[in-house]
Amino acid sequence: MSLAESPESGTGQNTGPNNPESAVASPAGNAGDAAVTGPTAAGFRPPANRLHDTVLPVRPALVDRGTAARMTPGMLDDLLRSGGVQAMLLSRRQALVSGDGLVFVDAAGLAARLRGTAYAPEQVIYLGAALPAAGVPAGTQFVLFILPEQFEVHAEPFEQHVEGIPAGAQWAGFREVAAELDPTDTALFIEASAIANWHASHTHCPRCGAATAPEAGGWVRRCPADNSEHYPRTDPAIIVTVVGPDGRLLLGGGGPLDSRNYSTLAGFVEPGESLEQAVIREIGEEVGVRVTASQYLGSQSWPFPASLMLGFTATTADTEARPDGVEVTRARWFSRAELQDAVLSGEIVISSRLSIARALIEHWYGGVIQDRPESA
């Protein structure tokens, strides 16, 4: 058990030769020792291929993205002609929503109505088919229509070209509605945002500059000049709870010095780095703290624009933090009681429950941190 896993101070943890977690839990030593200290160095070897349950909850996939099927030439056109396909609408990184869910429209009918109009989709992308746990009939097919501009829900052009839109539907970004969406809508919105962002920023071949054309259901762009294929990219970023020798948690924030927002520390992984090396470097650069050990806890897709947040907890023997003044302007250590009191009083605001940052903080805390009541 690491320091961050215990609701009590971590100074009494078991680091003996029979504890297979001690290699990542010990706060002693320096950053270079993290790979060689622990049970293996002491002669103990855990059973081969021993697996542990993931620390942060793993959300099961709800949509089969049809990686092989979408590579079939003409797959998307054939699918739209088959009928029964549900289209999600996206424009300027906002989706059409109604109540607490995404609006889905019959794809074939919508494509026919918009064809030849100023509102015809700029691109149609295959999102996948619903899996049994999705909460909709298994096998339901979903596509994404990226529109050139947003309709005004009650305006004449919208009513003329689109049928079946619920009264009161509106355009909204993911952050605005994420708390109300069910897991399937959440998964589709994140997937749609990420792939749409990629298309918007990768319209030309990086080799020769020629305009590329989408293929494979919108998951590949091909250059007509040199025939090169280009695939969506995901940028890995580490996000870390840093725990001191006394069990306190280090949180930081950017912007004005008097801002109340505090969260975990994070940064992008650079080419040639391992994730653990990125943890050591980023924490050292941002707050001047030397990481002695780190452990992976879980991940979260974050399509702004295309990040994969890789959650870690890390230990340090340092008790002072020195913000770099650029990315991090404020850094502060909290005991569990201090953090809960500061949140309840409104002294600070921590990350929302939608983020992996909150999951990491509450993993260190050992339970749910109560938010300040809205009426307070």
N, C-alpha and C positions, 0 to 999 in steps of 0.2 A: 504494500500500500504506500503510495507516494504521499508527500506532505499535503498536496492539494486534495487528496481523497479523504483526509481525516477532518472531522469537525473540531477536533482538539488540536493542540499544538503538536507539530510533527517531531518534536525532539525525542520522543520515546519509541520511535518506530523500530522494527526489527530489521537489522541490516546484517544478520548473520549469514553463514554460508548456505543455509537451507532455505533462504528467502529468495526466490527467483526474481523478485522485483527490485532487489536492493541495488542492482547496477544502475537503475534510472532514478532511484529515489534519494540517494545520498547527497546531502548538500555539501559534503566535504570535497576537497581537491580543487583543481583548476579545470578550465574548459577543455584542455587537451587530455585530461584523464577520463573523460566521460566514456570513451570507447573501450577502455581497458580495465577499469575498476569493476568490482562486483564478483559474482559467483564463479564465472568462468576462470578469472584470474586466481581464485582461491581453490580451483580444482573441482568445483561442483558443476555438473552439467545437467540441465533439466531434460526431461524425456524428449526424444526427437520429435520435431514438428508439433510441439505443444502449443495449443492455441488458447487464447483468453477471450472471454466475451468483450465486445467493444464497450468502452466506458460511456461515451455519449450514445444516445439512442440512434439506431439506424432505421431510417424510414424506407420501407420497401418500395421498389419501383411500382408505379401504378400504370405506366404506359410502356408498351413494347414499341420501340422506335423503328423496328423493321429494318435493321441495318443492311441485311442481305437483300430483302425484297426491294428496297428503294433504289438499288443499283440497276434494276432491270430497266432498259430503255423504254420510255413511254409509260412507266408505271403510274406516274401521277395523273396523266390524262386518262388512262384506263380507269383509275380509281374514281375520278370525278364523274366519269360516264356511268359508273356502276350504280350511283345513287346511294342515298343514306349516309353520306359523309358529312360530318359536322365541321363548320368553318368557324374559327376564332378570328376576330378582327383586331388588327393592331395598326396604329398610326402614330408616328412621332413618339414611340416608346410607351404609348398608352393603349389600353385595351378597352373595348366596349363592355361595360359591366351593368348589371341590374340587381338591386337588392344586395345580397351577399354572395353573388356568383358571377362568373363570366357569361356573356351572351354568346350563344352558338346559333348559327344560321345554316340552313341546308346549303351545302357548298355548291352543288350543281345548279340549283335555282338562282343563287346569288351570282355565280359566275355568268350565267346567261343574261340576267338583268343588267349587270354592270358592263357587259361586253360592248365596246364601242363608245362608252361614255367617258366623261372626264374622271369618273370615279372607279374605273377598272383597276383591279389590284396591280401594283407594280410587280408583285411576286407572290407565288403560291408555294408554300413549303409543307412538306409532309411532317407531321408531328408524331404520329404513331397510332397504335390501336390500344384500347383500354384492356387492362389485365383484370382478372377476376376480382381483385380487391379494390378496384377503382371507384365503386359506388355507382357506376353506370353499366348497362349491359356489356358484358365481356365481348371484345371484338369491335366495339364502336370505333370507327375511324375518325381521326381528327386531322385537319389541315389548318394552316395559318394563311390568312389573306393579309398582306401588307398593303395598306391603302395609301394613295398619294397624299391625301389630306383627310382631316377629320370631318365627318358629317356633323351638323348640328341636329340633335335628335329630333327636334320638332320642326325643322326647316323643310320647306317644300322639296328640295333635291333629295333629301334623305327618304322622305315618304314615297317619293316617286320611284326610287330605284331599289329600296329594301323593304321587304315585307316581314312581318312577324317580330319586329323589334318591340320589346316591352315598353310600356309607357314609363317615362322617368329614367330610361337608360342613359348612361353618361360615360364619358371617356375618363379614365383614371390610370395613374401609374401604379406599379406594383406596391411601392411603399405605402400608398394611400389606402389600399384595400386589402393588404396581405392578412391583416388580423381577422377579416371576415370570410376569407376564402376557405373552402374545404380542401383537403389534401390533393385531390385530383386537379382542381382548378389552379392550386398553387404550383403544382409540378408543371402543368401546361404553360402557365404564365412565365415561369422562370425559363423553361426551354425556349419558348417563343421569343422572349426578350433577348436571350443570349444569341440565338441564331440570327435574329433580325439585326442586332448590333454588329455582328460579324459581316453580314452582307453590306450594311451601310458603309463600313470602313474598309472593305476589301473589294472594291469595284474594278480594280485594274491589276494587271499582272505585275508583281514586284520585280520580275526579271526584265521585261521589255516595255512595260507601260501600256500594253494593249488592254482594251476593255474586255473583261472576262464574262462568260455566260454561265448561269447556274445549271447544274445537272444533278442527277441522283436525288430527285425529290427536294432539291434545294440545299443539299448537304455537301456539294462539291461545286467549285467554280473552275471552269476550264478556259485556258487562254487559246484563242483561235490562231494566234500567230506562231507560238512554239509548242502548242499542245500540252503544256504543263498543267497539272491538276493542283488545286489549292483547297485545303480543308480548314474547317473552323478551328480556331485556336482557343485554348483555355490558359489563363495566366495563374500559376500557383502562387498563393500568398500564405505565409504563416501568421497565425494569430495566437497570442500566448498569455497565459496567466503566470506571472513571475512571483514566486513565493520565497520570502526571506528566511533566515535561520530561526527566527522566532515564530514562524508560521503566518506572518502577516502577508497580505496581498498588495502588490504594486499595481496601481492603475494610473493612467495618464490621459491627457487630452491636448488638443491643439487649439489654435485660435486665441481669443483674448484671455488675459491672465485671470480675469474675474468670471470666466465662464464656469457653469456648474456641471458641465458634461464630463464624465469620466468613463473610461472603458479599458479594455485590454489593449495591449500593444500589438502592432501588426506591421507587416511589410512584405514586399514581393520577393520571391526567390530569384536570384540572379543566375545567369547561365553558368553551368559548371559547378553549382553549389548543391550539396545535399540539403534536405529539409532541416536537419539538425544544425548544419553549418549556418544556414540562414537565420535560425533562431538565435544563435550565439552572436552573429554579426549585427542583426537588426536591434536586439536589445542593448548591445554595447553601443551602437551608434546613437540610438534614440534617447537612452536614459543613463548611459555610462555604467551599466550594471553588468557584471561578469557572470554569465550562466555557467553553472557547474554540471548540470545534467538536465535532460529534457525527455519528455515522453509524449508520444502521439495519443490523442484522445478521440478524434473524430473530425468530420469535415462537413462543409455546407457549400452548395453552389450559390454564387452571388453574381447575378448577371449585370453588373454595373462597372464596366461593360461585359466582362467575361471572366470573372475571377472564380477560382476554387479556393475557398478558405480552409486551410488545414490547421486544425486546432491542436495546440500543445500546452502542457504545463511544464514549467521549468523551475529549478531551484537555484538559489544564489546564496553565497556567504556574505554578500554586501548588505549594508543597512542604509546606505545613502544613495539617492538617485540624482542625476544631473541632466535634466532635459536639454536636448540639443538646441532648443529655441526656435527651431524651424518646423519640423514635423510634430514635435511634442514641446509644448510650452509649459505644461504643468504635470507634475508627477507626485503621487502621494501614497503612503503606505496605510493600510487599514487592517485592524483586527476584525474578526467577524462581528463583534458587537458594535464597533465603530462604524463599519460599513452599513449595517442595518439601521442604526440610529441616524446616520447622515442621509440615507435615502428617505426614511420616514419623515424627517424634519424638513426635507426639501433643500438641505444644504448642498447636495449633489444630485445629479441625475445619471443613472447608469443605462446601459444598452437595453433595448426592448426585448421582450421574450421571443420575438421572431428571429433573433440573431444568434449565431453560434457564440458570440461574445458573452451574451447573458448565460448561455448554457455552461460555458467555461467558468464564469464567475460563480454560478450556483453549484457547480461541481466542487470548487474549492470550498465554498461556504458549507456544503454538506446538506443542503435543502433549499427550499424556496425563499427568496428574499422578497419581503413584502414591499410593494410600491406605495408611495405616498398617495392617500386618497385624493381623488380629483376635487372633492369639495373642500379639502384642507387649504 
